[in-house]
Amino acid sequence: MQRYTLDDHGETTQITGATDSSSWTFTVPMAKASLVAAIKALLDEPETREQIAGAIFLVKNSTDLKIHVGSGCAVIPLVHVFPFVMA
């Protein structure tokens, strides 16, 4: 089972992904509300696949959302992204 969380740390957001056997964290230099707003804006536009928001680069395809920061990237399956934007 996969689980993903967004934890607000003021000016940054920590994304955590976990399965039964492993976990990872990824820090995004953006407040949680701003990150969620950027994700919503990208998902609201079906034809748009990429978006720059501050220091991050968002890329969506039919199955995943990729959040790029510098040389790092977090990949979240879209099915796990929708609860973030619906909350």
C-alpha positions as semicolon CSV with decimal commas, in nm:
position;residue;x (nm);y (nm);z (nm)
1;M;0,000;0,000;0,000
2;Q;0,130;0,343;-0,092
3;R;0,075;0,654;0,119
4;Y;0,169;1,013;0,042
5;T;0,151;1,318;0,265
6;L;0,223;1,689;0,233
7;D;0,350;1,849;0,553
8;D;0,362;2,228;0,577
9;H;0,683;2,370;0,726
10;G;0,617;2,740;0,668
11;E;0,813;2,837;0,358
12;T;0,871;2,472;0,258
13;T;0,660;2,160;0,214
14;Q;0,783;1,812;0,288
15;I;0,640;1,539;0,066
16;T;0,658;1,193;0,217
17;G;0,594;0,871;0,031
18;A;0,570;0,537;0,210
19;T;0,499;0,176;0,133
20;D;0,495;-0,120;0,370
21;S;0,869;-0,169;0,312
22;S;1,021;0,175;0,244
23;S;0,974;0,550;0,264
24;W;1,120;0,870;0,120
25;T;1,094;1,244;0,176
26;F;1,134;1,534;-0,063
27;T;1,143;1,901;0,034
28;V;0,981;2,160;-0,190
29;P;1,076;2,528;-0,136
30;M;0,715;2,646;-0,135
31;A;0,441;2,669;0,128
32;K;0,186;2,388;0,116
33;A;-0,102;2,615;0,014
34;S;0,101;2,752;-0,279
35;L;0,208;2,403;-0,387
36;V;-0,150;2,275;-0,378
37;A;-0,266;2,582;-0,574
38;A;0,000;2,518;-0,839
39;I;-0,101;2,151;-0,865
40;K;-0,469;2,249;-0,894
41;A;-0,389;2,500;-1,168
42;L;-0,203;2,233;-1,366
43;L;-0,479;1,974;-1,321
44;D;-0,746;2,228;-1,420
45;E;-0,596;2,258;-1,769
46;P;-0,627;1,922;-1,952
47;E;-0,402;2,028;-2,241
48;T;-0,125;2,167;-2,021
49;R;0,144;1,913;-1,929
50;E;0,407;2,136;-1,767
51;Q;0,405;2,436;-1,538
52;I;0,667;2,641;-1,359
53;A;0,570;2,771;-1,016
54;G;0,842;2,964;-0,838
55;A;1,144;2,735;-0,798
56;I;0,957;2,418;-0,894
57;F;0,868;2,256;-1,225
58;L;0,552;2,043;-1,239
59;V;0,498;1,781;-1,508
60;K;0,189;1,564;-1,543
61;N;0,115;1,272;-1,768
62;S;-0,174;1,028;-1,774
63;T;-0,059;0,845;-1,460
64;D;0,181;1,062;-1,257
65;L;0,266;1,408;-1,131
66;K;0,636;1,490;-1,117
67;I;0,758;1,772;-0,896
68;H;1,107;1,885;-0,995
69;V;1,326;2,098;-0,769
70;G;1,681;2,152;-0,889
71;S;1,819;1,812;-0,985
72;G;1,571;1,622;-0,765
73;C;1,224;1,496;-0,846
74;A;0,929;1,347;-0,658
75;V;0,685;1,130;-0,852
76;I;0,334;1,083;-0,718
77;P;0,069;0,872;-0,894
78;L;-0,227;1,093;-0,988
79;V;-0,466;0,876;-0,788
80;H;-0,276;0,992;-0,476
81;V;-0,262;1,358;-0,585
82;F;-0,638;1,415;-0,598
83;P;-0,690;1,394;-0,218
84;F;-0,438;1,679;-0,175
85;V;-0,628;1,912;-0,405
86;M;-0,971;1,812;-0,277
87;A;-0,890;1,877;0,091
